[in-house]
């Protein structure tokens, strides 16, 4: 192997150069870089005469890369505001925080997070990870009733 300024010298064979360019451009960890990132990455490890020109000629060959560039996409349009709820608890969002560290007191718990979209109030409710949808629905109804001021008779 020949080295030039601590970089591997690539002989003047297009098949070898294209193989290297494919590795730097198409591999899963490369992510289809653009011109500048590809030149920078190549120059760290390889050297050949006319590398920049070769990369400039190589990149336009891949249509899928050219189509996903921002300048080729249609503008998204104007932002549309979300509708504002008229009443508390008319629109809610719910999510779960899972995979909490197990302790002596916490054995398989999760946290159900319920957020009212009007008031932005969040409710954090401790639930078992093994609860079924029916049990979660009962807990959600109890939380709703308590937030609306209804007391259990």
DSSP file (Angstrom, degrees, kcal/mol; ACC not computed):
  #  RESIDUE AA STRUCTURE BP1 BP2  ACC     N-H-->O    O-->H-N    N-H-->O    O-->H-N    TCO  KAPPA ALPHA  PHI   PSI    X-CA   Y-CA   Z-CA
    1    1 A X              0   0    0      0, 0.0     2,-0.4     0, 0.0     7,-0.0   0.000 360.0 360.0 360.0 137.7    0.0    0.0    0.0
    2    2 A X        -     0   0    0      7,-0.4     7,-3.0     2,-0.0     2,-0.4  -0.830 360.0-160.4-101.8 140.0    1.2    3.5   -0.8
    3    3 A X  E     -A    8   0A   0     -2,-0.4     2,-0.4     5,-0.2     5,-0.2  -0.948   8.0-168.4-121.0 142.3    0.6    6.4    1.5
    4    4 A X  E >  S-A    7   0A   0      3,-3.3     3,-0.9    -2,-0.4    -2,-0.0  -0.967  80.1 -18.6-129.8 114.1    0.7   10.1    0.6
    5    5 A X  T 3  S-     0   0    0     -2,-0.4    -1,-0.1     1,-0.2     3,-0.1   0.926 128.6 -51.5  52.5  50.7    0.6   12.5    3.6
    6    6 A X  T 3  S+     0   0    0      1,-0.2     2,-0.4    -3,-0.0    -1,-0.2   0.642 119.8 108.9  63.7  19.1   -0.7    9.8    5.9
    7    7 A X  E <  S-A    4   0A   0     -3,-0.9    -3,-3.3    40,-0.0     2,-0.3  -0.944  78.1-103.7-122.9 147.6   -3.6    8.9    3.5
    8    8 A X  E     -Ab   3  46A   0     37,-2.8    39,-2.3    -2,-0.4     2,-0.5  -0.511  33.7-131.5 -71.2 129.6   -3.9    5.8    1.3
    9    9 A X  E     - b   0  47A   0     -7,-3.0     2,-0.5    -2,-0.3    -7,-0.4  -0.710  17.5-150.7 -83.8 127.1   -3.0    6.5   -2.3
   10   10 A X        -     0   0    0     37,-2.7    39,-0.3    -2,-0.5    -7,-0.0  -0.856  16.5-124.3-100.6 127.2   -5.7    5.2   -4.7
   11   11 A X        -     0   0    0     -2,-0.5     2,-2.5     1,-0.1     6,-0.2  -0.201  35.8 -92.2 -67.0 164.2   -4.5    4.1   -8.2
   12   12 A X  S    S+     0   0    0      4,-0.1     2,-0.4     5,-0.0    -1,-0.1  -0.401  82.3 123.8 -80.3  66.8   -6.0    5.6  -11.3
   13   13 A X    >>  -     0   0    0     -2,-2.5     4,-2.1     1,-0.1     3,-0.5  -0.983  52.5-151.9-128.1 118.7   -8.7    2.9  -11.8
   14   14 A X  H 3> S+     0   0    0     -2,-0.4     4,-2.9     1,-0.2     5,-0.2   0.817  94.6  60.3 -60.4 -32.2  -12.3    4.1  -11.9
   15   15 A X  H 3> S+     0   0    0      2,-0.2     4,-1.6     1,-0.2    -1,-0.2   0.908 108.6  43.2 -64.4 -40.5  -13.6    0.8  -10.6
   16   16 A X  H <> S+     0   0    0     -3,-0.5     4,-2.1     2,-0.2    -2,-0.2   0.920 114.8  49.6 -69.5 -44.0  -11.6    1.2   -7.3
   17   17 A X  H  X S+     0   0    0     -4,-2.1     4,-2.6     1,-0.2    -2,-0.2   0.915 111.4  48.8 -61.9 -43.1  -12.6    4.8   -7.0
   18   18 A X  H  X S+     0   0    0     -4,-2.9     4,-2.6     2,-0.2    -1,-0.2   0.854 108.4  54.5 -66.4 -34.1  -16.3    4.1   -7.5
   19   19 A X  H  X S+     0   0    0     -4,-1.6     4,-1.9    -5,-0.2    -1,-0.2   0.920 111.1  44.9 -63.7 -43.5  -16.1    1.3   -4.9
   20   20 A X  H  X S+     0   0    0     -4,-2.1     4,-2.1     2,-0.2    -2,-0.2   0.921 113.5  49.9 -65.4 -44.4  -14.7    3.7   -2.4
   21   21 A X  H  X S+     0   0    0     -4,-2.6     4,-1.8     1,-0.2     5,-0.3   0.901 109.3  52.0 -63.0 -40.3  -17.3    6.4   -3.3
   22   22 A X  H  X>S+     0   0    0     -4,-2.6     4,-3.1     1,-0.2     5,-0.6   0.917 108.9  51.0 -60.1 -43.4  -20.1    3.8   -3.0
   23   23 A X  H  X5S+     0   0    0     -4,-1.9     4,-0.7     1,-0.2    -2,-0.2   0.898 114.5  42.7 -62.3 -41.1  -18.9    2.9    0.5
   24   24 A X  H  <5S+     0   0    0     -4,-2.1     9,-0.4     2,-0.1    -1,-0.2   0.734 125.5  33.3 -78.2 -21.9  -18.8    6.5    1.6
   25   25 A X  H  <5S+     0   0    0     -4,-1.8     7,-1.1    -5,-0.2    -2,-0.2   0.850 124.1  33.0-102.8 -41.1  -22.1    7.4    0.0
   26   26 A X  H  <5S+     0   0    0     -4,-3.1    -3,-0.2    -5,-0.3    -2,-0.1   0.629  85.1 111.1 -97.2 -15.3  -24.4    4.4    0.2
   27   27 A X  S >X<S-     0   0    0     -4,-0.7     4,-1.5    -5,-0.6     3,-0.9  -0.185  76.2-115.6 -65.0 157.0  -23.5    2.6    3.4
   28   28 A X  T 34 S+     0   0    0      1,-0.3    -1,-0.1     2,-0.2     0, 0.0   0.838 114.6  48.0 -62.2 -35.1  -26.0    2.6    6.3
   29   29 A X  T 34 S+     0   0    0      1,-0.2    -1,-0.3     2,-0.1    -2,-0.1   0.631 105.2  59.9 -83.9 -11.8  -23.7    4.7    8.5
   30   30 A X  T <4 S-     0   0    0     -3,-0.9    -2,-0.2    -7,-0.2    -1,-0.2   0.888  83.9-154.4 -82.2 -41.0  -22.9    7.3    5.9
   31   31 A X     <  -     0   0    0     -4,-1.5    -5,-0.1     1,-0.1    -3,-0.1   0.828  56.4 -69.7  73.7  32.7  -26.5    8.5    5.3
   32   32 A X        -     0   0    0     -7,-1.1    -1,-0.1    -5,-0.4    -7,-0.1   0.956  69.2-156.0  50.9  64.9  -26.0    9.7    1.7
   33   33 A X        -     0   0    0     -9,-0.4    -1,-0.1    -8,-0.1    -2,-0.1  -0.253  10.8-115.3 -69.2 159.8  -23.9   12.8    2.5
   34   34 A X     >  -     0   0    0      1,-0.0     4,-2.0     4,-0.0     5,-0.2  -0.077  42.3 -78.6 -81.0-171.5  -23.7   15.8    0.2
   35   35 A X  H  > S+     0   0    0      1,-0.2     4,-2.5     2,-0.2     5,-0.2   0.927 125.3  45.7 -58.2 -53.1  -20.7   17.0   -1.7
   36   36 A X  H  > S+     0   0    0      1,-0.2     4,-2.3     2,-0.2    -1,-0.2   0.909 114.5  46.2 -65.3 -44.5  -18.9   18.8    1.2
   37   37 A X  H  > S+     0   0    0      1,-0.2     4,-2.3     2,-0.2    -1,-0.2   0.873 113.1  50.8 -65.6 -36.0  -19.3   16.1    3.8
   38   38 A X  H  X S+     0   0    0     -4,-2.0     4,-2.6     2,-0.2    -2,-0.2   0.925 110.5  47.5 -69.3 -43.3  -18.2   13.4    1.3
   39   39 A X  H  X S+     0   0    0     -4,-2.5     4,-2.5    -5,-0.2    -2,-0.2   0.928 113.0  50.0 -61.6 -44.9  -15.1   15.3    0.2
   40   40 A X  H  X S+     0   0    0     -4,-2.3     4,-0.9    -5,-0.2    -2,-0.2   0.920 113.0  45.8 -61.3 -44.8  -14.1   15.9    3.9
   41   41 A X  H >X S+     0   0    0     -4,-2.3     4,-0.7     1,-0.2     3,-0.5   0.912 113.9  48.2 -66.2 -42.4  -14.6   12.3    4.8
   42   42 A X  H >X S+     0   0    0     -4,-2.6     4,-3.2     1,-0.2     3,-1.2   0.904 106.1  57.0 -64.7 -41.5  -12.7   11.0    1.8
   43   43 A X  H 3< S+     0   0    0     -4,-2.5    -1,-0.2     1,-0.3    -2,-0.2   0.714  97.6  63.8 -66.8 -19.8   -9.7   13.4    2.3
   44   44 A X  H << S+     0   0    0     -4,-0.9    -1,-0.3    -3,-0.5    -2,-0.2   0.824 123.0  13.7 -70.4 -29.7   -9.2   12.0    5.9
   45   45 A X  H << S+     0   0    0     -3,-1.2   -37,-2.8    -4,-0.7     2,-0.3   0.710 120.9  45.1-119.1 -28.6   -8.3    8.6    4.6
   46   46 A X  E  <  -b    8   0A   0     -4,-3.2     2,-0.3   -39,-0.3   -37,-0.2  -0.805  48.8-166.7-125.8 159.7   -7.7    8.6    0.8
   47   47 A X  E     +b    9   0A   0    -39,-2.3   -37,-2.7    -2,-0.3     2,-0.3  -0.980  18.8 148.6-143.4 133.5   -5.8   10.5   -1.8
   48   48 A X    >   -     0   0    0     -2,-0.3     3,-1.3   -39,-0.2     2,-0.2  -0.960  51.6 -92.1-154.5 154.2   -6.0   10.4   -5.6
   49   49 A X  T 3  S+     0   0    0     -2,-0.3    -2,-0.0   -39,-0.3     0, 0.0  -0.441 110.8  14.6 -66.5 133.2   -5.5   13.0   -8.3
   50   50 A X  T 3> S+     0   0    0     -2,-0.2     4,-2.3     3,-0.1    -1,-0.3   0.762  76.9 148.7  75.9  26.8   -8.8   14.7   -9.3
   51   51 A X  H <> S+     0   0    0     -3,-1.3     4,-2.3     1,-0.2     5,-0.2   0.918  71.1  50.7 -58.8 -45.4  -10.7   13.5   -6.2
   52   52 A X  H  > S+     0   0    0      1,-0.2     4,-2.3     2,-0.2    -1,-0.2   0.925 111.7  46.9 -60.3 -46.1  -12.9   16.6   -6.1
   53   53 A X  H  > S+     0   0    0      1,-0.2     4,-2.0     2,-0.2    -1,-0.2   0.897 110.7  52.9 -62.5 -40.6  -13.9   16.3   -9.8
   54   54 A X  H  X S+     0   0    0     -4,-2.3     4,-1.6     1,-0.2    -1,-0.2   0.901 110.6  46.6 -63.4 -41.4  -14.6   12.6   -9.4
   55   55 A X  H  X S+     0   0    0     -4,-2.3     4,-2.3     2,-0.2    -1,-0.2   0.896 109.7  54.3 -67.3 -40.1  -17.0   13.3   -6.5
   56   56 A X  H  X S+     0   0    0     -4,-2.3     4,-0.7     1,-0.2    -1,-0.2   0.870 113.6  42.4 -61.7 -36.8  -18.7   16.1   -8.4
   57   57 A X  H  < S+     0   0    0     -4,-2.0     4,-0.2    -5,-0.2    -1,-0.2   0.780 114.1  53.0 -78.6 -27.2  -19.3   13.7  -11.3
   58   58 A X  H >< S+     0   0    0     -4,-1.6     3,-1.3    -5,-0.2     4,-0.3   0.915  99.8  58.2 -75.7 -45.2  -20.4   10.8   -9.0
   59   59 A X  H >< S+     0   0    0     -4,-2.3     3,-1.6     1,-0.3    -1,-0.1   0.860  96.6  58.0 -62.6 -42.3  -23.1   12.5   -6.8
   60   60 A X  T 3< S+     0   0    0     -4,-0.7    -1,-0.3     1,-0.3    -2,-0.1   0.640  89.8  77.0 -65.8  -9.8  -25.6   13.6   -9.6
   61   61 A X  T <  S+     0   0    0     -3,-1.3     2,-0.9    -4,-0.2    -1,-0.3   0.724  79.6  76.9 -69.6 -19.9  -25.9   10.0  -10.7
   62   62 A X    <>  -     0   0    0     -3,-1.6     4,-1.5    -4,-0.3     3,-0.5  -0.789  58.6-175.7-101.7 101.1  -28.2    9.1   -7.8
   63   63 A X  H  > S+     0   0    0     -2,-0.9     4,-2.1     1,-0.2    -1,-0.2   0.862  80.5  59.6 -62.9 -40.1  -31.6   10.5   -8.5
   64   64 A X  H  > S+     0   0    0      1,-0.2     4,-1.0     2,-0.2    -1,-0.2   0.848 106.0  49.3 -62.4 -32.9  -33.1    9.5   -5.1
   65   65 A X  H  4 S+     0   0    0     -3,-0.5     4,-0.4     1,-0.2    -1,-0.2   0.890 111.1  49.2 -70.4 -38.5  -30.5   11.6   -3.3
   66   66 A X  H >< S+     0   0    0     -4,-1.5     3,-0.6     1,-0.2    -2,-0.2   0.830 108.0  54.6 -70.0 -31.2  -31.2   14.6   -5.5
   67   67 A X  H 3< S+     0   0    0     -4,-2.1    -1,-0.2     1,-0.2    -2,-0.2   0.779 104.2  52.8 -76.1 -26.2  -35.0   14.3   -5.0
   68   68 A X  T 3< S+     0   0    0     -4,-1.0    -1,-0.2    -3,-0.2    -2,-0.2   0.504  81.5 112.7 -90.1  -2.4  -34.8   14.4   -1.2
   69   69 A X  S X  S-     0   0    0     -3,-0.6     3,-1.7    -4,-0.4     4,-0.3  -0.399  78.7-117.4 -67.3 148.4  -32.8   17.6   -1.0
   70   70 A X  G >  S+     0   0    0      1,-0.3     3,-1.5     2,-0.2    -1,-0.1   0.829 110.7  59.8 -59.8 -36.4  -34.7   20.6    0.4
   71   71 A X  G 3  S+     0   0    0      1,-0.3    -1,-0.3     3,-0.0    -4,-0.1   0.679 103.7  53.1 -70.3 -13.5  -34.6   22.7   -2.7
   72   72 A X  G <  S+     0   0    0     -3,-1.7     2,-0.3    -6,-0.1    -1,-0.3   0.421  92.0  92.3 -98.1   0.6  -36.4   20.0   -4.7
   73   73 A X  S <  S-     0   0    0     -3,-1.5     2,-0.1    -4,-0.3     3,-0.1  -0.683  81.6-110.5 -96.5 149.4  -39.3   19.7   -2.2
   74   74 A X        -     0   0    0     -2,-0.3    -2,-0.1     1,-0.1    -1,-0.1  -0.483  44.2 -96.1 -71.6 145.0  -42.6   21.7   -2.5
   75   75 A X        -     0   0    0     -2,-0.1    -1,-0.1     1,-0.1     3,-0.1  -0.337  28.3-129.2 -61.7 145.6  -43.1   24.3    0.1
   76   76 A X        -     0   0    0      1,-0.2    -1,-0.1    -3,-0.1     2,-0.1   0.722  42.6-132.1 -71.2 -22.0  -45.2   23.1    3.0
   77   77 A X        -     0   0    0      2,-0.0    -1,-0.2     3,-0.0     2,-0.1  -0.424  44.3 -28.2  96.8-176.9  -47.6   26.1    2.9
   78   78 A X        -     0   0    0     -2,-0.1     2,-0.2     1,-0.1     0, 0.0  -0.426  69.5-104.6 -75.4 148.3  -48.8   28.3    5.7
   79   79 A X        -     0   0    0     -2,-0.1     2,-0.5     1,-0.0    -1,-0.1  -0.482  29.7-143.5 -71.1 141.4  -49.1   26.9    9.2
   80   80 A X        -     0   0    0     -2,-0.2     2,-0.0    -3,-0.1    -1,-0.0  -0.930  17.2-124.7-108.4 125.1  -52.7   26.1   10.3
   81   81 A X        -     0   0    0     -2,-0.5     2,-0.2     1,-0.1     3,-0.1  -0.363  25.2-114.8 -68.8 147.3  -53.5   26.9   13.9
   82   82 A X        -     0   0    0      1,-0.1    -1,-0.1    -2,-0.0     2,-0.1  -0.540  38.6 -98.4 -76.1 146.2  -54.9   24.0   16.0
   83   83 A X        -     0   0    0     -2,-0.2     2,-0.5     1,-0.1    -1,-0.1  -0.407  34.6-127.7 -66.5 141.9  -58.5   24.5   17.2
   84   84 A X        -     0   0    0     -2,-0.1    34,-0.1    -3,-0.1    -1,-0.1  -0.792  23.9-120.5 -92.1 126.6  -58.8   25.7   20.8
   85   85 A X        -     0   0    0     -2,-0.5     3,-0.1     1,-0.1    -1,-0.0  -0.304  11.4-148.7 -64.1 150.4  -61.0   23.6   23.0
   86   86 A X  S    S+     0   0    0      1,-0.1     2,-0.3     2,-0.1    -1,-0.1   0.740  76.5  36.1 -90.4 -25.8  -64.0   25.4   24.6
   87   87 A X  S >  S-     0   0    0      1,-0.0     3,-1.5     0, 0.0     4,-0.4  -0.896  90.8 -95.1-128.8 154.4  -64.2   23.4   27.8
   88   88 A X  T 3  S+     0   0    0     -2,-0.3     4,-0.1     1,-0.3    -2,-0.1  -0.407 110.5  14.3 -62.7 144.6  -61.8   21.7   30.2
   89   89 A X  T 3  S+     0   0    0      2,-0.3    -1,-0.3     1,-0.1     3,-0.2   0.603  89.4 117.7  63.1  15.0  -61.2   18.1   29.4
   90   90 A X  S <  S+     0   0    0     -3,-1.5     2,-0.4     1,-0.3    -2,-0.1   0.891  86.6  21.3 -71.6 -39.6  -62.8   18.4   26.0
   91   91 A X  S    S+     0   0    0     -4,-0.4    26,-2.5     2,-0.0    27,-0.4  -0.992  78.8 168.0-131.6 125.0  -59.4   17.4   24.4
   92   92 A X  E     -C  116   0B   0     -2,-0.4     2,-0.4    24,-0.2    24,-0.2  -0.878  22.7-145.9-129.3 162.2  -56.8   15.6   26.3
   93   93 A X  E     -C  115   0B   0     22,-2.2    22,-2.8    -2,-0.3     2,-0.4  -0.966  15.6-165.0-125.3 149.9  -53.5   13.8   25.5
   94   94 A X  E     +C  114   0B   0     -2,-0.4     2,-0.3    20,-0.2    20,-0.2  -0.995  13.3 161.8-138.1 139.5  -52.3   10.7   27.3
   95   95 A X  E     -C  113   0B   0     18,-2.2    18,-3.2    -2,-0.4     2,-0.4  -0.937  26.5-127.5-147.8 168.4  -48.9    9.0   27.4
   96   96 A X  E     -C  112   0B   0     -2,-0.3     2,-0.7    16,-0.2    16,-0.2  -0.968   2.3-150.1-125.9 138.4  -47.0    6.6   29.5
   97   97 A X  E     +C  111   0B   0     14,-3.0    14,-2.3    -2,-0.4     3,-0.2  -0.940  36.7 170.5-102.1 115.7  -43.6    6.7   31.1
   98   98 A X        +     0   0    0     -2,-0.7    12,-0.1    12,-0.2    11,-0.0  -0.556  40.7  51.9-120.2-179.0  -42.4    3.2   31.3
   99   99 A X        +     0   0    0     -2,-0.2    -1,-0.2     1,-0.2     2,-0.1   0.869  67.5 173.7  56.8  42.6  -39.3    1.1   32.1
  100  100 A X        -     0   0    0      9,-0.6     8,-0.2    -3,-0.2    -1,-0.2  -0.444  43.4 -89.6 -73.4 153.5  -38.8    2.9   35.5
  101  101 A X        -     0   0    0     -2,-0.1     2,-0.4     1,-0.1    -1,-0.1  -0.428  45.3-120.9 -64.9 135.0  -36.0    1.5   37.7
  102  102 A X        +     0   0    0     -2,-0.1     2,-0.2     5,-0.1     5,-0.2  -0.634  39.1 168.2 -82.8 132.7  -37.3   -1.2   39.9
  103  103 A X        -     0   0    0      3,-2.0    -1,-0.0    -2,-0.4     0, 0.0  -0.650  53.4 -88.3-125.1-175.0  -37.0   -0.6   43.7
  104  104 A X  S    S+     0   0    0     -2,-0.2     3,-0.1     1,-0.2    -2,-0.0   0.894 130.4  35.5 -65.5 -37.7  -38.4   -2.4   46.7
  105  105 A X  S    S+     0   0    0      1,-0.2     2,-0.8    -3,-0.0    -1,-0.2   0.812 115.0  59.5 -83.6 -32.0  -41.5   -0.1   46.6
  106  106 A X        +     0   0    0     -5,-0.1    -3,-2.0     3,-0.0     2,-0.5  -0.848  59.6 163.5-105.0 103.1  -41.7    0.2   42.8
  107  107 A X  S    S-     0   0    0     -2,-0.8    -5,-0.1    -5,-0.2    -6,-0.1  -0.815  77.0 -23.0-122.2  91.3  -42.2   -3.2   41.2
  108  108 A X  S    S+     0   0    0     -2,-0.5    21,-3.2     1,-0.2    22,-0.3   0.792  91.6 154.1  83.0  29.5  -43.4   -2.8   37.6
  109  109 A X  E     - D   0 128B   0     19,-0.2    -9,-0.6    20,-0.1     2,-0.3  -0.569  21.3-172.7 -89.1 155.5  -45.0    0.6   37.9
  110  110 A X  E     - D   0 127B   0     17,-3.3    17,-2.8    -2,-0.2     2,-0.5  -0.883  22.3-122.7-132.3 167.4  -45.5    3.1   35.1
  111  111 A X  E     -CD  97 126B   0    -14,-2.3   -14,-3.0    -2,-0.3     2,-0.6  -0.970  15.1-151.5-116.9 123.8  -46.7    6.7   35.1
  112  112 A X  E     -CD  96 125B   0     13,-3.4    13,-2.8    -2,-0.5     2,-0.6  -0.834  12.3-158.3 -91.8 124.3  -49.7    7.7   33.1
  113  113 A X  E     -CD  95 124B   0    -18,-3.2   -18,-2.2    -2,-0.6     2,-0.5  -0.921  10.2-176.2-108.4 120.0  -49.5   11.3   32.0
  114  114 A X  E     -CD  94 123B   0      9,-2.5     9,-2.6    -2,-0.6     2,-0.5  -0.973   3.6-169.6-118.2 125.6  -52.8   13.0   31.1
  115  115 A X  E     -CD  93 122B   0    -22,-2.8   -22,-2.2    -2,-0.5     2,-0.5  -0.964  17.6-140.9-120.7 127.0  -52.7   16.6   29.8
  116  116 A X  E  >  -C   92   0B   0      5,-2.3     4,-1.7    -2,-0.5     5,-0.3  -0.752  12.5-149.4 -81.8 124.7  -55.7   18.8   29.4
  117  117 A X  T  4 S+     0   0    0    -26,-2.5    -1,-0.1    -2,-0.5   -25,-0.1   0.762  90.3  49.6 -71.8 -25.0  -55.2   20.8   26.2
  118  118 A X  T  4 S+     0   0    0    -27,-0.4    -1,-0.2   -31,-0.2   -30,-0.1   0.968 125.3  23.0 -77.5 -54.8  -57.1   23.8   27.3
  119  119 A X  T  4 S-     0   0    0      2,-0.1    -2,-0.2     1,-0.0    -1,-0.1   0.587  93.7-134.8 -89.3 -10.3  -55.6   24.5   30.7
  120  120 A X     <  +     0   0    0     -4,-1.7     2,-0.4     1,-0.2    -3,-0.2   0.725  50.3 154.7  61.3  22.7  -52.3   22.7   30.0
  121  121 A X        -     0   0    0     -5,-0.3    -5,-2.3     2,-0.0     2,-0.4  -0.665  31.1-150.1 -83.4 136.4  -52.6   21.0   33.4
  122  122 A X  E     -D  115   0B   0     -2,-0.4     2,-0.5    -7,-0.2    -7,-0.2  -0.862   7.1-160.3-110.0 140.4  -50.8   17.7   33.7
  123  123 A X  E     -D  114   0B   0     -9,-2.6    -9,-2.5    -2,-0.4     2,-0.6  -0.983   3.3-159.7-120.8 125.5  -51.8   14.8   35.8
  124  124 A X  E     -D  113   0B   0     -2,-0.5     2,-0.5   -11,-0.2   -11,-0.2  -0.922  14.4-175.6-109.0 114.5  -49.3   12.1   36.7
  125  125 A X  E     -D  112   0B   0    -13,-2.8   -13,-3.4    -2,-0.6     2,-0.5  -0.941  22.4-133.2-119.6 125.5  -50.9    8.9   37.8
  126  126 A X  E     +D  111   0B   0     -2,-0.5     2,-0.3   -15,-0.2   -15,-0.2  -0.642  36.3 168.8 -77.3 125.1  -49.0    5.9   39.1
  127  127 A X  E     -D  110   0B   0    -17,-2.8   -17,-3.3    -2,-0.5     2,-0.2  -0.913  37.8-101.7-133.2 159.7  -50.3    2.7   37.4
  128  128 A X  E >   -D  109   0B   0     -2,-0.3     3,-1.3   -19,-0.2   -19,-0.2  -0.573  25.1-130.6 -77.9 145.0  -49.1   -0.9   37.2
  129  129 A X  T 3  S+     0   0    0    -21,-3.2   -20,-0.1     1,-0.2    -1,-0.1   0.720 107.1  57.9 -66.1 -20.4  -47.4   -1.9   33.9
  130  130 A X  T 3  S+     0   0    0    -22,-0.3    -1,-0.2     2,-0.0   -21,-0.1   0.426  76.6 124.9 -92.8   0.8  -49.7   -4.9   33.8
  131  131 A X    <   -     0   0    0     -3,-1.3     2,-0.1     1,-0.1    -4,-0.0  -0.305  55.4-133.4 -62.3 144.0  -53.0   -3.0   33.8
  132  132 A X     >  -     0   0    0      1,-0.1     4,-2.1     4,-0.0     3,-0.2  -0.419  28.7 -97.5 -89.6 171.4  -55.3   -3.7   30.9
  133  133 A X  H  > S+     0   0    0      1,-0.2     4,-2.4     2,-0.2     5,-0.1   0.849 123.0  55.7 -60.4 -36.5  -57.0   -1.0   28.8
  134  134 A X  H  > S+     0   0    0      2,-0.2     4,-2.0     1,-0.2    -1,-0.2   0.910 108.2  47.6 -64.1 -42.1  -60.3   -1.4   30.8
  135  135 A X  H  > S+     0   0    0      2,-0.2     4,-2.1     1,-0.2    -2,-0.2   0.901 111.6  50.0 -66.6 -40.0  -58.4   -0.6   34.0
  136  136 A X  H  X S+     0   0    0     -4,-2.1     4,-2.4     1,-0.2    -2,-0.2   0.897 109.0  52.9 -63.9 -39.6  -56.7    2.4   32.5
  137  137 A X  H  X S+     0   0    0     -4,-2.4     4,-2.4     2,-0.2    -2,-0.2   0.898 108.3  50.2 -63.5 -40.7  -60.1    3.7   31.2
  138  138 A X  H  X S+     0   0    0     -4,-2.0     4,-2.4     2,-0.2    -1,-0.2   0.916 111.7  47.9 -63.5 -42.7  -61.5    3.4   34.8
  139  139 A X  H  X S+     0   0    0     -4,-2.1     4,-2.3     2,-0.2    -2,-0.2   0.904 111.4  50.7 -64.3 -40.7  -58.6    5.3   36.2
  140  140 A X  H  X S+     0   0    0     -4,-2.4     4,-2.4     2,-0.2    -2,-0.2   0.906 110.4  49.1 -63.5 -42.2  -58.9    8.0   33.5
  141  141 A X  H  X S+     0   0    0     -4,-2.4     4,-2.6     2,-0.2    -2,-0.2   0.908 110.9  50.0 -64.0 -42.5  -62.7    8.4   34.2
  142  142 A X  H  X S+     0   0    0     -4,-2.4     4,-2.3     2,-0.2    -2,-0.2   0.910 111.7  48.7 -62.0 -41.2  -62.0    8.7   38.0
  143  143 A X  H  X S+     0   0    0     -4,-2.3     4,-2.1     2,-0.2    -2,-0.2   0.914 111.5  49.8 -64.4 -42.8  -59.3   11.4   37.2
  144  144 A X  H  X S+     0   0    0     -4,-2.4     4,-1.7     2,-0.2    -2,-0.2   0.932 111.7  47.7 -60.5 -47.5  -61.7   13.2   34.9
  145  145 A X  H  <>S+     0   0    0     -4,-2.6     5,-2.4     1,-0.2     4,-0.3   0.895 112.1  48.9 -64.6 -40.3  -64.5   13.2   37.5
  146  146 A X  H ><5S+     0   0    0     -4,-2.3     3,-0.8     1,-0.2    -1,-0.2   0.871 111.0  50.4 -68.3 -33.9  -62.2   14.4   40.3
  147  147 A X  H 3<5S+     0   0    0     -4,-2.1    -1,-0.2     1,-0.2    -2,-0.2   0.805 107.9  53.7 -72.7 -28.0  -60.9   17.2   38.1
  148  148 A X  T 3<5S-     0   0    0     -4,-1.7    -1,-0.2    -5,-0.2    -2,-0.2   0.456 123.6-104.4 -85.6  -0.7  -64.4   18.3   37.3
  149  149 A X  T < 5S+     0   0    0     -3,-0.8     2,-0.4    -4,-0.3    -3,-0.2   0.520  73.3 140.2  95.4   5.3  -65.3   18.5   41.0
  150  150 A X      < -     0   0    0     -5,-2.4     2,-0.3    -6,-0.2    -1,-0.3  -0.684  37.2-152.9 -84.4 134.0  -67.4   15.4   41.3
  151  151 A X        -     0   0    0     -2,-0.4     2,-0.3     1,-0.0    -5,-0.0  -0.805  24.7-104.0-105.6 148.2  -66.8   13.4   44.5
  152  152 A X              0   0    0     -2,-0.3    -1,-0.0     1,-0.1   -10,-0.0  -0.547 360.0 360.0 -70.4 128.8  -67.3    9.7   44.9
  153  153 A X              0   0    0     -2,-0.3    -1,-0.1     0, 0.0    -2,-0.0   0.440 360.0 360.0 -85.4 360.0  -70.6    9.1   46.8
